[in-house]
Amino acid sequence: MLDVGRHPNVNLMAFSEVEKVEGEAGAFKVTVRRKTRYVEEDKCTGCGACAEKCPTVVPDAFNEGLGQRKAIYSYFAQGIPSTHTIDPDHCRQLNGKKCGICAKTCQAEAINFDKEDRVEELEVAAIIVAAGYDVFDPGLIPEYRYNEIANVVTAIEFERLLSASGPTDGHLDRPSDRAVEAEIEALEKKAKKSLKALGKLEEKFNEPSDQFYKKYQAGEFKDDDDRKKWADKYDAHLAVVEPLDALKKKAEGFSTAKKLAFIQCVGSRDFRFYPFCSGYCCMHSIKEAIIAHEHEPETTSAIFGMDIRAVGKGFEEYKVRGGNHSRIRYVRGRVAEIAEGPDNNPVVTYEDTREREVKNEAFDMVILATACAPTKGIRQLAGVVGVELDDYGFLKTSPLSPVDSTAAGVFVCGCAESPMDVPESVAQASSAAARAAEMAFQSDMEKEKAVA
């Protein structure tokens, strides 16, 4: 990515949107809206001082909502360009409130709240659509209770939990445990605030709150309004401290997730949603199980699936190695449902098709290998570019030329065309680039002939 950003022949237009495409193969005119970041890209050094001081905290979409970010943020580490962006939906200054802390903090003077979108027109010979994909929403499968059980997560959420740059710094902390820890933190802030208020009253009356409260409950100070307020404040303090102590005691038993279940084909190979195989899910689950075992050698994983499709070079050996060295167990069978057991442990009900028996098993976490779904904006983009979609919502291509779309001069690669893993996407991207270069070369030759 760094090489692309530095290449003299590559004009990287991040945070932009294609609004219109006109013309034909070899002579396209593309209208691009450059969305404003409210940060001058050529001035921003990416130091992050603005984000440190920003008072507004919102869920982090890059971390699948498992972490938090500020209203001014860098979308992900090592992004190109290395600059920050202000979220206009959450920025206090852009929503009419007094703030501007980021502008005061930025020594490079890169913050510009008056900056607006700008529209540019490009003349290009060919177009490559590499729009990626979306993760299937497992909430559409009610028996898996994704939206109800905290410790049932998607594969991409689990990926972020495993990442050293993720919300848990690579530790497999369970979402239910993290929710308790967040509640403890919030209650500690309330307790600190109430203790401060009680301290003033203790100083005024020269008596500890607990001793006063015993006297008050015994019937003393009934007609004293000031002491009644003191008693009310102490009641409110106890209402915070008692559940706080209970949660702290509960948190003492927390540990990282060590017993994992991976459920394959969630949304794919399913006639209710997507009948096709998403291709990369099996190997992705095996990879995640191996990495989880590397993080914690006590970790065991069960991968539930109709079958494991390890179709790439060396993939079968990788699968076997995971079973032999990373404590992975492959279970042939479909999972019927997931329930919540004691200690927020998901309980998986499945049919073991080898033993022909229905079984129940509790896990620390369940990871759903969700289907590769067409990206949400692909239909609109297809309309702008003038290409057709297939029955599933991916860009339609020729079986004999899988990077050629239905429009001349428009090529496609990666999961915009169909579900595929990284090596296949890279190979197809090279093929699409070659086809685009061929189109550009033909266009230049025709222009030279026209001039001659």
Buried (B, 14 or more C-beta within 10 A) or exposed (E): EEEEEEEEEEEEEBBBBBEEBEEEBBBBEBBBBBBBBBBBBEEBEBBEBBBEBBEBEBEBEBBBEBBEBBBBBBBEEEBEBBBBBBBBEBBBBBEEEEBEBBBEBBEBEBBBBEEEEEEEEBEBBBBBBBBBBBBBBBEEBEEBBBEEBBBBBBBBBBBBBBBEEBBBEBBBBBBBBBEBBEBBEEBBEBBEEBBEBBEEBBEEBEBEBEEBBEEBEEEEBEEEEEBEEBBEBBEBBBEBBEEBEEBBEEEEEBEBBBBBBBBBBBBBBBEEBBEBBBBBBBBBBBBBBBBBBEEEEEBBBBBBBEEBBBEBEEBEEBBBBBBEEBBBEBBBBBBEBBBBBEBBBBBBBBBBEEEEEEEEBBBBBBBBBBBBBBBEEBEEBBEBBBBEBEEBBBBBBEEEEBBBBBBEBBBBBBBBBBBBBEEBBEEBBEBBBEBBEEBBEBBEEEEEEEEE
